Amino acid sequence: MRFQGSTPKATGNRHPSISPFAVLPVSDGHIVVAAGNDQLEKEMSEVLSKRTGREWLQVFEDAGIPCSEINDIEKVVQHPQVAAREMVIYQEHPNAGRVLMPGIPIKLSKTPGSIETPAPSLGEHSHLILSELGYTEDEIVQFKVNRII
């Protein structure tokens, strides 16, 4: 891809067009901050490690500076907004028991989606699919004998 006559260079965790909007280290991990300019980003990197991400986020939010914590999977799954939007749900699976899985990502008020059945077990629908593709019963049995399915 070319942009204004040149190929964009890698920016690491920085935003490609509104840098410096950077991932910066704090005492307990990293946060994302709209740092303002490269010099300010450098100075912030030197100071931020003295407090936790939560402490810095409160400081930046109070000052109106765009910022965010960086969540790991556990924090994402437990986030109240994820629960409120049903972005991760539990479903009973006949073999695996209660499993955590992604919910329906698009929410439509008049035609809401729903997950009605669990994910199929490995090979659960092989016979049906092969039949629909035109394979005979004998061919499907032979696939099973040869451990193809």
C-alpha positions in Angstrom: 0.0 0.0 0.0 1.3 3.4 -0.8 0.4 6.6 1.0 1.2 10.0 -0.5 3.8 8.6 -2.8 5.7 6.5 -0.2 5.2 3.2 1.6 4.3 3.8 5.3 6.9 2.6 7.8 6.2 0.4 10.7 5.3 2.4 13.8 5.2 -0.4 16.4 2.3 0.1 18.8 1.8 3.8 17.8 -1.1 4.9 15.7 0.0 5.3 12.1 -1.5 8.7 11.4 -2.1 10.4 14.8 1.2 9.7 16.5 2.3 10.3 19.1 -0.6 8.2 20.4 1.5 5.6 22.1 1.7 2.6 24.4 3.7 3.7 27.4 5.0 1.7 30.4 3.6 2.1 33.9 4.6 0.4 37.1 2.1 -2.5 36.5 2.0 -2.8 32.7 1.2 -0.4 29.9 -1.4 2.2 29.0 -2.2 4.1 25.8 -1.9 7.9 25.9 -2.3 10.7 23.4 1.1 12.0 24.3 0.9 15.3 22.3 4.3 15.3 20.7 7.5 13.2 20.6 9.3 15.2 23.3 6.4 14.9 25.7 6.1 11.2 25.0 9.8 10.8 25.9 9.4 12.7 29.1 6.2 10.8 30.0 8.0 7.5 29.4 10.5 8.4 32.1 7.9 9.4 34.7 5.0 7.0 34.2 6.7 4.0 35.7 6.4 5.6 39.1 2.6 4.9 39.4 0.1 2.2 38.3 -1.9 2.3 35.2 -5.1 3.0 37.1 -3.5 5.9 38.9 -2.3 7.5 35.7 -5.5 6.9 33.9 -7.4 8.8 36.5 -4.9 11.7 36.3 -5.2 11.8 32.5 -9.0 11.4 32.4 -9.3 14.3 34.9 -7.2 16.4 32.7 -9.2 15.5 29.5 -6.3 13.6 27.9 -7.3 10.7 25.8 -6.0 7.4 27.3 -6.9 3.8 27.9 -5.7 0.8 29.8 -4.5 -2.2 27.8 -6.5 -5.2 28.9 -5.4 -8.8 28.8 -7.9 -11.5 27.8 -9.0 -12.1 31.4 -9.7 -8.3 31.9 -11.6 -8.1 28.6 -13.8 -11.1 29.4 -14.6 -9.6 32.9 -15.2 -6.1 31.7 -18.7 -4.8 32.6 -19.3 -3.5 29.1 -18.5 -6.9 27.5 -21.1 -8.4 29.9 -23.7 -5.7 29.2 -23.3 -6.2 25.4 -23.2 -10.0 25.8 -20.0 -10.1 23.8 -18.9 -13.2 25.6 -21.4 -15.8 26.7 -21.5 -19.2 28.3 -23.2 -22.1 26.6 -23.7 -25.7 27.5 -21.9 -28.1 25.2 -22.8 -31.8 25.2 -19.2 -33.0 25.3 -17.3 -30.0 26.8 -19.8 -28.9 29.4 -20.2 -25.1 30.1 -18.0 -23.2 27.6 -17.2 -19.6 27.2 -17.6 -18.3 23.7 -18.0 -15.1 21.7 -21.5 -13.7 21.6 -23.3 -12.1 18.6 -21.2 -9.1 17.7 -23.9 -7.2 15.8 -26.9 -6.1 17.9 -30.0 -5.4 15.9 -33.2 -4.3 17.8 -35.8 -5.7 15.4 -33.9 -8.9 14.4 -31.6 -9.8 17.3 -29.3 -12.7 16.7 -29.0 -15.7 19.0 -26.8 -18.7 19.4 -29.2 -21.6 19.4 -26.9 -24.6 19.3 -23.4 -25.3 20.5 -20.4 -25.7 18.2 -20.5 -29.1 16.6 -18.1 -31.8 17.8 -15.3 -32.8 15.4 -16.9 -34.7 12.5 -20.4 -34.4 13.9 -21.8 -33.2 10.5 -19.5 -35.0 8.2 -22.0 -37.6 7.0 -24.7 -35.0 6.3 -22.3 -32.6 4.5 -20.8 -35.4 2.3 -24.3 -36.6 1.5 -25.3 -33.1 0.4 -22.2 -33.0 -1.7 -23.4 -36.1 -3.6 -21.3 -38.8 -2.0 -23.1 -42.2 -1.8 -23.6 -44.1 1.5 -21.0 -46.6 0.4 -18.5 -43.9 -0.3 -19.1 -42.3 3.1 -18.7 -45.7 4.8 -15.5 -46.2 3.0 -14.2 -42.8 4.1 -14.9 -43.9 7.7 -13.2 -47.3 7.2 -10.1 -45.5 5.7 -10.2 -43.0 8.6 -10.6 -40.1 6.2 -13.5 -38.9 8.3 
